[in-house]
Amino acid sequence: MKCKTYVRNCPTDAIDIENKTFNLEACIGCYGCINRCPKHAISATSPEVEEFMKGFIETFKTARLEPDIFM
């Protein structure tokens, strides 16, 4: 039985469990799916996810972004 915890923890709905697909365009690289899966059913070891994360990290590692909204 699939608990689908990692699907429920994706804030952008980038994971389609029925079709076994992962939308790299929607992924924000939060690792919520990987960190919260109790069975380790999903990982960042696929070449597509690894490549995406390299680009994501490169994009945001150089400059600290300040928040746009203050409360």
mmCIF file of the N, C-alpha and C atoms, coordinates in Angstrom:
data_MODEL
# 
_entry.id   MODEL 
# 
loop_
_atom_site.group_PDB 
_atom_site.id 
_atom_site.type_symbol 
_atom_site.label_atom_id 
_atom_site.label_alt_id 
_atom_site.label_comp_id 
_atom_site.label_asym_id 
_atom_site.label_entity_id 
_atom_site.label_seq_id 
_atom_site.pdbx_PDB_ins_code 
_atom_site.Cartn_x 
_atom_site.Cartn_y 
_atom_site.Cartn_z 
_atom_site.occupancy 
_atom_site.B_iso_or_equiv 
_atom_site.pdbx_formal_charge 
_atom_site.auth_seq_id 
_atom_site.auth_comp_id 
_atom_site.auth_asym_id 
_atom_site.auth_atom_id 
_atom_site.pdbx_PDB_model_num 
ATOM 1   N N  . MET A 1 1  ? 0.842  -1.192 0.000   1.00 0.00 ? 1  MET A N  1 
ATOM 2   C CA . MET A 1 1  ? 0.000  0.000  0.000   1.00 0.00 ? 1  MET A CA 1 
ATOM 3   C C  . MET A 1 1  ? 0.879  1.244  0.000   1.00 0.00 ? 1  MET A C  1 
ATOM 4   N N  . LYS A 1 2  ? 0.522  2.174  -0.830  1.00 0.00 ? 2  LYS A N  1 
ATOM 5   C CA . LYS A 1 2  ? 1.277  3.416  -0.932  1.00 0.00 ? 2  LYS A CA 1 
ATOM 6   C C  . LYS A 1 2  ? 0.633  4.484  -0.049  1.00 0.00 ? 2  LYS A C  1 
ATOM 7   N N  . CYS A 1 3  ? 1.408  5.064  0.868   1.00 0.00 ? 3  CYS A N  1 
ATOM 8   C CA . CYS A 1 3  ? 0.841  6.054  1.785   1.00 0.00 ? 3  CYS A CA 1 
ATOM 9   C C  . CYS A 1 3  ? 0.738  7.438  1.150   1.00 0.00 ? 3  CYS A C  1 
ATOM 10  N N  . LYS A 1 4  ? 1.539  7.701  0.138   1.00 0.00 ? 4  LYS A N  1 
ATOM 11  C CA . LYS A 1 4  ? 1.533  8.966  -0.601  1.00 0.00 ? 4  LYS A CA 1 
ATOM 12  C C  . LYS A 1 4  ? 1.911  10.182 0.247   1.00 0.00 ? 4  LYS A C  1 
ATOM 13  N N  . THR A 1 5  ? 2.653  9.951  1.331   1.00 0.00 ? 5  THR A N  1 
ATOM 14  C CA . THR A 1 5  ? 3.066  11.053 2.189   1.00 0.00 ? 5  THR A CA 1 
ATOM 15  C C  . THR A 1 5  ? 3.888  12.069 1.408   1.00 0.00 ? 5  THR A C  1 
ATOM 16  N N  . TYR A 1 6  ? 4.801  11.584 0.591   1.00 0.00 ? 6  TYR A N  1 
ATOM 17  C CA . TYR A 1 6  ? 5.652  12.528 -0.154  1.00 0.00 ? 6  TYR A CA 1 
ATOM 18  C C  . TYR A 1 6  ? 4.859  13.331 -1.179  1.00 0.00 ? 6  TYR A C  1 
ATOM 19  N N  . VAL A 1 7  ? 3.773  12.779 -1.691  1.00 0.00 ? 7  VAL A N  1 
ATOM 20  C CA . VAL A 1 7  ? 2.922  13.518 -2.632  1.00 0.00 ? 7  VAL A CA 1 
ATOM 21  C C  . VAL A 1 7  ? 2.178  14.624 -1.886  1.00 0.00 ? 7  VAL A C  1 
ATOM 22  N N  . ARG A 1 8  ? 1.654  14.300 -0.721  1.00 0.00 ? 8  ARG A N  1 
ATOM 23  C CA . ARG A 1 8  ? 0.903  15.288 0.072   1.00 0.00 ? 8  ARG A CA 1 
ATOM 24  C C  . ARG A 1 8  ? 1.800  16.414 0.575   1.00 0.00 ? 8  ARG A C  1 
ATOM 25  N N  . ASN A 1 9  ? 3.089  16.161 0.714   1.00 0.00 ? 9  ASN A N  1 
ATOM 26  C CA . ASN A 1 9  ? 4.006  17.175 1.234   1.00 0.00 ? 9  ASN A CA 1 
ATOM 27  C C  . ASN A 1 9  ? 4.640  18.040 0.155   1.00 0.00 ? 9  ASN A C  1 
ATOM 28  N N  . CYS A 1 10 ? 4.241  17.882 -1.073  1.00 0.00 ? 10 CYS A N  1 
ATOM 29  C CA . CYS A 1 10 ? 4.760  18.731 -2.148  1.00 0.00 ? 10 CYS A CA 1 
ATOM 30  C C  . CYS A 1 10 ? 3.916  19.998 -2.235  1.00 0.00 ? 10 CYS A C  1 
ATOM 31  N N  . PRO A 1 11 ? 4.497  21.169 -1.916  1.00 0.00 ? 11 PRO A N  1 
ATOM 32  C CA . PRO A 1 11 ? 3.713  22.402 -1.917  1.00 0.00 ? 11 PRO A CA 1 
ATOM 33  C C  . PRO A 1 11 ? 3.297  22.871 -3.313  1.00 0.00 ? 11 PRO A C  1 
ATOM 34  N N  . THR A 1 12 ? 3.917  22.332 -4.355  1.00 0.00 ? 12 THR A N  1 
ATOM 35  C CA . THR A 1 12 ? 3.575  22.761 -5.714  1.00 0.00 ? 12 THR A CA 1 
ATOM 36  C C  . THR A 1 12 ? 2.890  21.675 -6.529  1.00 0.00 ? 12 THR A C  1 
ATOM 37  N N  . ASP A 1 13 ? 2.561  20.561 -5.904  1.00 0.00 ? 13 ASP A N  1 
ATOM 38  C CA . ASP A 1 13 ? 1.924  19.431 -6.605  1.00 0.00 ? 13 ASP A CA 1 
ATOM 39  C C  . ASP A 1 13 ? 2.730  18.985 -7.821  1.00 0.00 ? 13 ASP A C  1 
ATOM 40  N N  . ALA A 1 14 ? 4.029  18.912 -7.666  1.00 0.00 ? 14 ALA A N  1 
ATOM 41  C CA . ALA A 1 14 ? 4.915  18.536 -8.768  1.00 0.00 ? 14 ALA A CA 1 
ATOM 42  C C  . ALA A 1 14 ? 4.959  17.027 -9.018  1.00 0.00 ? 14 ALA A C  1 
ATOM 43  N N  . ILE A 1 15 ? 4.370  16.247 -8.115  1.00 0.00 ? 15 ILE A N  1 
ATOM 44  C CA . ILE A 1 15 ? 4.429  14.785 -8.223  1.00 0.00 ? 15 ILE A CA 1 
ATOM 45  C C  . ILE A 1 15 ? 3.064  14.236 -8.600  1.00 0.00 ? 15 ILE A C  1 
ATOM 46  N N  . ASP A 1 16 ? 3.021  13.462 -9.664  1.00 0.00 ? 16 ASP A N  1 
ATOM 47  C CA . ASP A 1 16 ? 1.800  12.780 -10.091 1.00 0.00 ? 16 ASP A CA 1 
ATOM 48  C C  . ASP A 1 16 ? 1.995  11.289 -9.848  1.00 0.00 ? 16 ASP A C  1 
ATOM 49  N N  . ILE A 1 17 ? 1.449  10.794 -8.741  1.00 0.00 ? 17 ILE A N  1 
ATOM 50  C CA . ILE A 1 17 ? 1.657  9.404  -8.337  1.00 0.00 ? 17 ILE A CA 1 
ATOM 51  C C  . ILE A 1 17 ? 0.973  8.429  -9.289  1.00 0.00 ? 17 ILE A C  1 
ATOM 52  N N  . GLU A 1 18 ? -0.150 8.818  -9.845  1.00 0.00 ? 18 GLU A N  1 
ATOM 53  C CA . GLU A 1 18 ? -0.891 7.914  -10.724 1.00 0.00 ? 18 GLU A CA 1 
ATOM 54  C C  . GLU A 1 18 ? -0.117 7.631  -12.010 1.00 0.00 ? 18 GLU A C  1 
ATOM 55  N N  . ASN A 1 19 ? 0.509  8.662  -12.575 1.00 0.00 ? 19 ASN A N  1 
ATOM 56  C CA . ASN A 1 19 ? 1.266  8.507  -13.821 1.00 0.00 ? 19 ASN A CA 1 
ATOM 57  C C  . ASN A 1 19 ? 2.761  8.319  -13.588 1.00 0.00 ? 19 ASN A C  1 
ATOM 58  N N  . LYS A 1 20 ? 3.162  8.317  -12.304 1.00 0.00 ? 20 LYS A N  1 
ATOM 59  C CA . LYS A 1 20 ? 4.567  8.166  -11.925 1.00 0.00 ? 20 LYS A CA 1 
ATOM 60  C C  . LYS A 1 20 ? 5.458  9.174  -12.636 1.00 0.00 ? 20 LYS A C  1 
ATOM 61  N N  . THR A 1 21 ? 5.038  10.445 -12.573 1.00 0.00 ? 21 THR A N  1 
ATOM 62  C CA . THR A 1 21 ? 5.801  11.515 -13.206 1.00 0.00 ? 21 THR A CA 1 
ATOM 63  C C  . THR A 1 21 ? 6.148  12.592 -12.178 1.00 0.00 ? 21 THR A C  1 
ATOM 64  N N  . PHE A 1 22 ? 7.165  13.362 -12.517 1.00 0.00 ? 22 PHE A N  1 
ATOM 65  C CA . PHE A 1 22 ? 7.678  14.424 -11.659 1.00 0.00 ? 22 PHE A CA 1 
ATOM 66  C C  . PHE A 1 22 ? 7.843  15.659 -12.522 1.00 0.00 ? 22 PHE A C  1 
ATOM 67  N N  . ASN A 1 23 ? 7.173  16.744 -12.188 1.00 0.00 ? 23 ASN A N  1 
ATOM 68  C CA . ASN A 1 23 ? 7.206  17.969 -12.974 1.00 0.00 ? 23 ASN A CA 1 
ATOM 69  C C  . ASN A 1 23 ? 8.352  18.861 -12.490 1.00 0.00 ? 23 ASN A C  1 
ATOM 70  N N  . LEU A 1 24 ? 9.469  18.835 -13.202 1.00 0.00 ? 24 LEU A N  1 
ATOM 71  C CA . LEU A 1 24 ? 10.629 19.639 -12.810 1.00 0.00 ? 24 LEU A CA 1 
ATOM 72  C C  . LEU A 1 24 ? 10.380 21.135 -12.957 1.00 0.00 ? 24 LEU A C  1 
ATOM 73  N N  . GLU A 1 25 ? 9.438  21.516 -13.811 1.00 0.00 ? 25 GLU A N  1 
ATOM 74  C CA . GLU A 1 25 ? 9.111  22.936 -13.974 1.00 0.00 ? 25 GLU A CA 1 
ATOM 75  C C  . GLU A 1 25 ? 8.415  23.475 -12.720 1.00 0.00 ? 25 GLU A C  1 
ATOM 76  N N  . ALA A 1 26 ? 7.616  22.638 -12.063 1.00 0.00 ? 26 ALA A N  1 
ATOM 77  C CA . ALA A 1 26 ? 6.867  23.066 -10.883 1.00 0.00 ? 26 ALA A CA 1 
ATOM 78  C C  . ALA A 1 26 ? 7.671  22.943 -9.593  1.00 0.00 ? 26 ALA A C  1 
ATOM 79  N N  . CYS A 1 27 ? 8.674  22.075 -9.579  1.00 0.00 ? 27 CYS A N  1 
ATOM 80  C CA . CYS A 1 27 ? 9.461  21.823 -8.368  1.00 0.00 ? 27 CYS A CA 1 
ATOM 81  C C  . CYS A 1 27 ? 10.222 23.074 -7.934  1.00 0.00 ? 27 CYS A C  1 
ATOM 82  N N  . ILE A 1 28 ? 10.179 23.349 -6.635  1.00 0.00 ? 28 ILE A N  1 
ATOM 83  C CA . ILE A 1 28 ? 10.909 24.497 -6.097  1.00 0.00 ? 28 ILE A CA 1 
ATOM 84  C C  . ILE A 1 28 ? 12.138 24.066 -5.300  1.00 0.00 ? 28 ILE A C  1 
ATOM 85  N N  . GLY A 1 29 ? 12.430 22.783 -5.311  1.00 0.00 ? 29 GLY A N  1 
ATOM 86  C CA . GLY A 1 29 ? 13.638 22.277 -4.661  1.00 0.00 ? 29 GLY A CA 1 
ATOM 87  C C  . GLY A 1 29 ? 13.610 22.315 -3.144  1.00 0.00 ? 29 GLY A C  1 
ATOM 88  N N  . CYS A 1 30 ? 12.449 22.139 -2.543  1.00 0.00 ? 30 CYS A N  1 
ATOM 89  C CA . CYS A 1 30 ? 12.354 22.214 -1.086  1.00 0.00 ? 30 CYS A CA 1 
ATOM 90  C C  . CYS A 1 30 ? 12.706 20.892 -0.405  1.00 0.00 ? 30 CYS A C  1 
ATOM 91  N N  . TYR A 1 31 ? 12.751 19.795 -1.165  1.00 0.00 ? 31 TYR A N  1 
ATOM 92  C CA . TYR A 1 31 ? 13.037 18.452 -0.645  1.00 0.00 ? 31 TYR A CA 1 
ATOM 93  C C  . TYR A 1 31 ? 11.992 17.966 0.359   1.00 0.00 ? 31 TYR A C  1 
ATOM 94  N N  . GLY A 1 32 ? 10.816 18.594 0.393   1.00 0.00 ? 32 GLY A N  1 
ATOM 95  C CA . GLY A 1 32 ? 9.754  18.153 1.290   1.00 0.00 ? 32 GLY A CA 1 
ATOM 96  C C  . GLY A 1 32 ? 9.348  16.723 1.012   1.00 0.00 ? 32 GLY A C  1 
ATOM 97  N N  . CYS A 1 33 ? 9.324  16.344 -0.245  1.00 0.00 ? 33 CYS A N  1 
ATOM 98  C CA . CYS A 1 33 ? 8.946  14.978 -0.619  1.00 0.00 ? 33 CYS A CA 1 
ATOM 99  C C  . CYS A 1 33 ? 9.964  13.971 -0.095  1.00 0.00 ? 33 CYS A C  1 
ATOM 100 N N  . ILE A 1 34 ? 11.226 14.273 -0.230  1.00 0.00 ? 34 ILE A N  1 
ATOM 101 C CA . ILE A 1 34 ? 12.290 13.360 0.177   1.00 0.00 ? 34 ILE A CA 1 
ATOM 102 C C  . ILE A 1 34 ? 12.416 13.310 1.697   1.00 0.00 ? 34 ILE A C  1 
ATOM 103 N N  . ASN A 1 35 ? 12.383 14.460 2.340   1.00 0.00 ? 35 ASN A N  1 
ATOM 104 C CA . ASN A 1 35 ? 12.577 14.528 3.785   1.00 0.00 ? 35 ASN A CA 1 
ATOM 105 C C  . ASN A 1 35 ? 11.441 13.929 4.590   1.00 0.00 ? 35 ASN A C  1 
ATOM 106 N N  . ARG A 1 36 ? 10.233 13.924 4.053   1.00 0.00 ? 36 ARG A N  1 
ATOM 107 C CA . ARG A 1 36 ? 9.081  13.461 4.827   1.00 0.00 ? 36 ARG A CA 1 
ATOM 108 C C  . ARG A 1 36 ? 8.574  12.080 4.455   1.00 0.00 ? 36 ARG A C  1 
ATOM 109 N N  . CYS A 1 37 ? 9.220  11.420 3.522   1.00 0.00 ? 37 CYS A N  1 
ATOM 110 C CA . CYS A 1 37 ? 8.770  10.085 3.124   1.00 0.00 ? 37 CYS A CA 1 
ATOM 111 C C  . CYS A 1 37 ? 9.260  9.061  4.155   1.00 0.00 ? 37 CYS A C  1 
ATOM 112 N N  . PRO A 1 38 ? 8.332  8.421  4.895   1.00 0.00 ? 38 PRO A N  1 
ATOM 113 C CA . PRO A 1 38 ? 8.752  7.487  5.935   1.00 0.00 ? 38 PRO A CA 1 
ATOM 114 C C  . PRO A 1 38 ? 9.375  6.197  5.388   1.00 0.00 ? 38 PRO A C  1 
ATOM 115 N N  . LYS A 1 39 ? 9.112  5.869  4.135   1.00 0.00 ? 39 LYS A N  1 
ATOM 116 C CA . LYS A 1 39 ? 9.630  4.630  3.544   1.00 0.00 ? 39 LYS A CA 1 
ATOM 117 C C  . LYS A 1 39 ? 10.791 4.874  2.578   1.00 0.00 ? 39 LYS A C  1 
ATOM 118 N N  . HIS A 1 40 ? 11.201 6.135  2.423   1.00 0.00 ? 40 HIS A N  1 
ATOM 119 C CA . HIS A 1 40 ? 12.277 6.506  1.498   1.00 0.00 ? 40 HIS A CA 1 
ATOM 120 C C  . HIS A 1 40 ? 11.967 6.035  0.078   1.00 0.00 ? 40 HIS A C  1 
ATOM 121 N N  . ALA A 1 41 ? 10.714 6.206  -0.312  1.00 0.00 ? 41 ALA A N  1 
ATOM 122 C CA . ALA A 1 41 ? 10.262 5.761  -1.633  1.00 0.00 ? 41 ALA A CA 1 
ATOM 123 C C  . ALA A 1 41 ? 10.683 6.720  -2.744  1.00 0.00 ? 41 ALA A C  1 
ATOM 124 N N  . ILE A 1 42 ? 11.125 7.906  -2.384  1.00 0.00 ? 42 ILE A N  1 
ATOM 125 C CA . ILE A 1 42 ? 11.550 8.887  -3.380  1.00 0.00 ? 42 ILE A CA 1 
ATOM 126 C C  . ILE A 1 42 ? 12.917 9.410  -2.974  1.00 0.00 ? 42 ILE A C  1 
ATOM 127 N N  . SER A 1 43 ? 13.758 9.650  -3.962  1.00 0.00 ? 43 SER A N  1 
ATOM 128 C CA . SER A 1 43 ? 15.093 10.153 -3.662  1.00 0.00 ? 43 SER A CA 1 
ATOM 129 C C  . SER A 1 43 ? 15.542 11.120 -4.751  1.00 0.00 ? 43 SER A C  1 
ATOM 130 N N  . ALA A 1 44 ? 16.620 11.801 -4.474  1.00 0.00 ? 44 ALA A N  1 
ATOM 131 C CA . ALA A 1 44 ? 17.164 12.764 -5.428  1.00 0.00 ? 44 ALA A CA 1 
ATOM 132 C C  . ALA A 1 44 ? 18.279 12.150 -6.246  1.00 0.00 ? 44 ALA A C  1 
ATOM 133 N N  . THR A 1 45 ? 18.240 10.853 -6.458  1.00 0.00 ? 45 THR A N  1 
ATOM 134 C CA . THR A 1 45 ? 19.328 10.190 -7.170  1.00 0.00 ? 45 THR A CA 1 
ATOM 135 C C  . THR A 1 45 ? 19.098 10.058 -8.667  1.00 0.00 ? 45 THR A C  1 
ATOM 136 N N  . SER A 1 46 ? 17.917 10.432 -9.145  1.00 0.00 ? 46 SER A N  1 
ATOM 137 C CA . SER A 1 46 ? 17.713 10.351 -10.588 1.00 0.00 ? 46 SER A CA 1 
ATOM 138 C C  . SER A 1 46 ? 18.521 11.458 -11.260 1.00 0.00 ? 46 SER A C  1 
ATOM 139 N N  . PRO A 1 47 ? 19.049 11.213 -12.443 1.00 0.00 ? 47 PRO A N  1 
ATOM 140 C CA . PRO A 1 47 ? 19.872 12.231 -13.126 1.00 0.00 ? 47 PRO A CA 1 
ATOM 141 C C  . PRO A 1 47 ? 19.125 13.541 -13.351 1.00 0.00 ? 47 PRO A C  1 
ATOM 142 N N  . GLU A 1 48 ? 17.834 13.464 -13.639 1.00 0.00 ? 48 GLU A N  1 
ATOM 143 C CA . GLU A 1 48 ? 17.062 14.695 -13.888 1.00 0.00 ? 48 GLU A CA 1 
ATOM 144 C C  . GLU A 1 48 ? 16.962 15.551 -12.635 1.00 0.00 ? 48 GLU A C  1 
ATOM 145 N N  . VAL A 1 49 ? 16.677 14.925 -11.504 1.00 0.00 ? 49 VAL A N  1 
ATOM 146 C CA . VAL A 1 49 ? 16.547 15.672 -10.257 1.00 0.00 ? 49 VAL A CA 1 
ATOM 147 C C  . VAL A 1 49 ? 17.907 16.205 -9.813  1.00 0.00 ? 49 VAL A C  1 
ATOM 148 N N  . GLU A 1 50 ? 18.952 15.410 -9.946  1.00 0.00 ? 50 GLU A N  1 
ATOM 149 C CA . GLU A 1 50 ? 20.289 15.876 -9.585  1.00 0.00 ? 50 GLU A CA 1 
ATOM 150 C C  . GLU A 1 50 ? 20.689 17.096 -10.408 1.00 0.00 ? 50 GLU A C  1 
ATOM 151 N N  . GLU A 1 51 ? 20.428 17.054 -11.700 1.00 0.00 ? 51 GLU A N  1 
ATOM 152 C CA . GLU A 1 51 ? 20.773 18.172 -12.578 1.00 0.00 ? 51 GLU A CA 1 
ATOM 153 C C  . GLU A 1 51 ? 19.968 19.414 -12.224 1.00 0.00 ? 51 GLU A C  1 
ATOM 154 N N  . PHE A 1 52 ? 18.677 19.228 -11.955 1.00 0.00 ? 52 PHE A N  1 
ATOM 155 C CA . PHE A 1 52 ? 17.831 20.351 -11.563 1.00 0.00 ? 52 PHE A CA 1 
ATOM 156 C C  . PHE A 1 52 ? 18.347 21.001 -10.284 1.00 0.00 ? 52 PHE A C  1 
ATOM 157 N N  . MET A 1 53 ? 18.684 20.179 -9.282  1.00 0.00 ? 53 MET A N  1 
ATOM 158 C CA . MET A 1 53 ? 19.134 20.712 -8.008  1.00 0.00 ? 53 MET A CA 1 
ATOM 159 C C  . MET A 1 53 ? 20.469 21.446 -8.141  1.00 0.00 ? 53 MET A C  1 
ATOM 160 N N  . LYS A 1 54 ? 21.355 20.978 -8.997  1.00 0.00 ? 54 LYS A N  1 
ATOM 161 C CA . LYS A 1 54 ? 22.618 21.693 -9.227  1.00 0.00 ? 54 LYS A CA 1 
ATOM 162 C C  . LYS A 1 54 ? 22.346 23.095 -9.751  1.00 0.00 ? 54 LYS A C  1 
ATOM 163 N N  . GLY A 1 55 ? 21.463 23.196 -10.717 1.00 0.00 ? 55 GLY A N  1 
ATOM 164 C CA . GLY A 1 55 ? 21.105 24.501 -11.274 1.00 0.00 ? 55 GLY A CA 1 
ATOM 165 C C  . GLY A 1 55 ? 20.399 25.377 -10.256 1.00 0.00 ? 55 GLY A C  1 
ATOM 166 N N  . PHE A 1 56 ? 19.526 24.781 -9.470  1.00 0.00 ? 56 PHE A N  1 
ATOM 167 C CA . PHE A 1 56 ? 18.777 25.514 -8.452  1.00 0.00 ? 56 PHE A CA 1 
ATOM 168 C C  . PHE A 1 56 ? 19.729 26.095 -7.418  1.00 0.00 ? 56 PHE A C  1 
ATOM 169 N N  . ILE A 1 57 ? 20.658 25.296 -6.956  1.00 0.00 ? 57 ILE A N  1 
ATOM 170 C CA . ILE A 1 57 ? 21.621 25.743 -5.947  1.00 0.00 ? 57 ILE A CA 1 
ATOM 171 C C  . ILE A 1 57 ? 22.530 26.818 -6.523  1.00 0.00 ? 57 ILE A C  1 
ATOM 172 N N  . GLU A 1 58 ? 23.009 26.639 -7.742  1.00 0.00 ? 58 GLU A N  1 
ATOM 173 C CA . GLU A 1 58 ? 23.874 27.635 -8.388  1.00 0.00 ? 58 GLU A CA 1 
ATOM 174 C C  . GLU A 1 58 ? 23.170 28.982 -8.495  1.00 0.00 ? 58 GLU A C  1 
ATOM 175 N N  . THR A 1 59 ? 21.899 28.949 -8.833  1.00 0.00 ? 59 THR A N  1 
ATOM 176 C CA . THR A 1 59 ? 21.135 30.184 -9.023  1.00 0.00 ? 59 THR A CA 1 
ATOM 177 C C  . THR A 1 59 ? 21.030 30.985 -7.740  1.00 0.00 ? 59 THR A C  1 
ATOM 178 N N  . PHE A 1 60 ? 20.823 30.319 -6.612  1.00 0.00 ? 60 PHE A N  1 
ATOM 179 C CA . PHE A 1 60 ? 20.525 31.027 -5.383  1.00 0.00 ? 60 PHE A CA 1 
ATOM 180 C C  . PHE A 1 60 ? 21.662 31.092 -4.368  1.00 0.00 ? 60 PHE A C  1 
ATOM 181 N N  . LYS A 1 61 ? 22.806 30.512 -4.657  1.00 0.00 ? 61 LYS A N  1 
ATOM 182 C CA . LYS A 1 61 ? 23.868 30.492 -3.645  1.00 0.00 ? 61 LYS A CA 1 
ATOM 183 C C  . LYS A 1 61 ? 24.683 31.779 -3.591  1.00 0.00 ? 61 LYS A C  1 
ATOM 184 N N  . THR A 1 62 ? 24.660 32.584 -4.616  1.00 0.00 ? 62 THR A N  1 
ATOM 185 C CA . THR A 1 62 ? 25.542 33.746 -4.662  1.00 0.00 ? 62 THR A CA 1 
ATOM 186 C C  . THR A 1 62 ? 25.007 34.973 -3.939  1.00 0.00 ? 62 THR A C  1 
ATOM 187 N N  . ALA A 1 63 ? 23.722 35.224 -4.010  1.00 0.00 ? 63 ALA A N  1 
ATOM 188 C CA . ALA A 1 63 ? 23.190 36.445 -3.415  1.00 0.00 ? 63 ALA A CA 1 
ATOM 189 C C  . ALA A 1 63 ? 22.050 36.126 -2.461  1.00 0.00 ? 63 ALA A C  1 
ATOM 190 N N  . ARG A 1 64 ? 22.072 36.778 -1.311  1.00 0.00 ? 64 ARG A N  1 
ATOM 191 C CA . ARG A 1 64 ? 20.985 36.604 -0.355  1.00 0.00 ? 64 ARG A CA 1 
ATOM 192 C C  . ARG A 1 64 ? 19.826 37.472 -0.797  1.00 0.00 ? 64 ARG A C  1 
ATOM 193 N N  . LEU A 1 65 ? 18.659 36.879 -0.908  1.00 0.00 ? 65 LEU A N  1 
ATOM 194 C CA . LEU A 1 65 ? 17.479 37.617 -1.318  1.00 0.00 ? 65 LEU A CA 1 
ATOM 195 C C  . LEU A 1 65 ? 16.721 38.107 -0.093  1.00 0.00 ? 65 LEU A C  1 
ATOM 196 N N  . GLU A 1 66 ? 16.352 39.368 -0.107  1.00 0.00 ? 66 GLU A N  1 
ATOM 197 C CA . GLU A 1 66 ? 15.588 39.947 0.990   1.00 0.00 ? 66 GLU A CA 1 
ATOM 198 C C  . GLU A 1 66 ? 14.099 39.723 0.736   1.00 0.00 ? 66 GLU A C  1 
ATOM 199 N N  . PRO A 1 67 ? 13.297 39.603 1.790   1.00 0.00 ? 67 PRO A N  1 
ATOM 200 C CA . PRO A 1 67 ? 11.863 39.426 1.607   1.00 0.00 ? 67 PRO A CA 1 
ATOM 201 C C  . PRO A 1 67 ? 11.233 40.664 0.967   1.00 0.00 ? 67 PRO A C  1 
ATOM 202 N N  . ASP A 1 68 ? 10.205 40.446 0.178   1.00 0.00 ? 68 ASP A N  1 
ATOM 203 C CA . ASP A 1 68 ? 9.509  41.546 -0.489  1.00 0.00 ? 68 ASP A CA 1 
ATOM 204 C C  . ASP A 1 68 ? 8.403  42.140 0.373   1.00 0.00 ? 68 ASP A C  1 
ATOM 205 N N  . ILE A 1 69 ? 7.872  41.344 1.290   1.00 0.00 ? 69 ILE A N  1 
ATOM 206 C CA . ILE A 1 69 ? 6.736  41.786 2.080   1.00 0.00 ? 69 ILE A CA 1 
ATOM 207 C C  . ILE A 1 69 ? 7.124  41.829 3.554   1.00 0.00 ? 69 ILE A C  1 
ATOM 208 N N  . PHE A 1 70 ? 6.802  42.905 4.198   1.00 0.00 ? 70 PHE A N  1 
ATOM 209 C CA . PHE A 1 70 ? 7.064  43.050 5.627   1.00 0.00 ? 70 PHE A CA 1 
ATOM 210 C C  . PHE A 1 70 ? 5.754  43.193 6.357   1.00 0.00 ? 70 PHE A C  1 
ATOM 211 N N  . MET A 1 71 ? 5.641  42.529 7.495   1.00 0.00 ? 71 MET A N  1 
ATOM 212 C CA . MET A 1 71 ? 4.399  42.609 8.285   1.00 0.00 ? 71 MET A CA 1 
ATOM 213 C C  . MET A 1 71 ? 4.640  43.414 9.532   1.00 0.00 ? 71 MET A C  1 
# 
